[in-house]
Amino acid sequence: MRITSKGQITIPKYFRQKMGFTPGVEVEFYAEGNALKIIKKGLSVTQGRNFVEQIKGKATRKITTEQIMEFTRGK
């Protein structure tokens, strides 16, 4: 793997999927000895609210909260 002239690298698909590095996810870098660590930042309250606003009203089925709980927990 090589670093581009702009300092960019490609994270292999396996690692992106395993770590949940999806487009738009913010990451932080930490140096530890001669290693570089990449850590996914947690969602801030504002980011969480923005996400909820984006998906609000997108469901394709109308079900009750009780039905959702039954589905996720089992009977």
Long-range contacts (C-beta under 8 A, 24 or more apart in sequence): 11-38
